[in-house]
Amino acid sequence: MIFPGKSAAIEIQSRLIERYGGIHGLRDEGSLQSALNAAEKRAYYENH
C-alpha cells in the first residue's frame, strides 16, 4: 500500500480548498505528520 507524504497531503488539501472553499494553510504540522504516521502504522500492524 502506498501512503501520501506530507507534501502530497498538503497539495491535496490545497486542491480541495480551491474546489470547495475554505481557508488555506496548515494549523499544526505535527498533527498532520502524526495522522500520516498513524495511518501507515495501523495498516502495517493490522496485516501482521
Secondary structure, DSSP 8 states (H G I E B T S, - for coil): -----HHHHHHHHHHHHHHH----S-S-HHHHHHHHHHHHHHHHHH--
